[in-house]
Amino acid sequence: MVHPAGPVAQDIATLGWVMFAGAVAILGVVSALLVAAMRRTPPAGQNTANTRFWLWGMGLAFPLVTLGLLTAYGLALGERLLPRATAGLVTVRAEARQWDWTFRYPGLSERVTTGVLHIPAGRPVDVEINSLDVIHSFWVPRLAGKLDAIPGHVNVLRMAAATAGTYAGQSAEFSGQGYREHVFTVMAHDPESWSRFVQGASP
């Protein structure tokens, strides 16, 4: 997840680093103020305006403003991660059960694969996720965020791979003994390879 391989994962990684930088800034300023206050004996008749600046300005207003900006940035970026109709969109269905992932491709002659999800590189992909038994979690760290597979409900996750290649996926939800081996592979195809897969040839 710290080596994103697609635009969706890149946005998530960027958001994580920005949030981390904001948290470090708040921690650094407030910690410095605390250390300065503990080491200093205020002289008689200290300027109350100066005290108010450091206490209310840097100690309270700075963290609140920083958190407000981070929240606004996170909400704006999160809007871009939502599944929306777009050119070149491909839809696949991911079905979880103990302990397999089955993938279906609507419109592609009802093709079904187990353990390997095939997608075209360079195009947005919406993964419709559900479960046949208990709650699982669909996660491909280098391509997208994590989303739960819930029995009787379909969650949709937007993902994309910038280049062709194979990417590791896993269930990141405790769902019984053996969940750590509940893994799958995402194979992102170049245009020629994807065309062969769509036509029913072996990938």
Secondary structure, DSSP 8 states (H G I E B T S, - for coil): --S--SHHHHHHHHHHHHHHHHHHHHHHHHHHHHHHHHH----TT--HHHHHIIIIIIIIIHHHHHHHHHHHHHHHHHHHHS----TT-EEEEEEEETTEEEEEETTSTTEEEESEEEEETTS-EEEEEEESSS-EEEE-TTT--EEEE-BT--EEEEE--SSSEEEEEEE-S--STTGGG-EEEEEEE-HHHHHHHHTT---
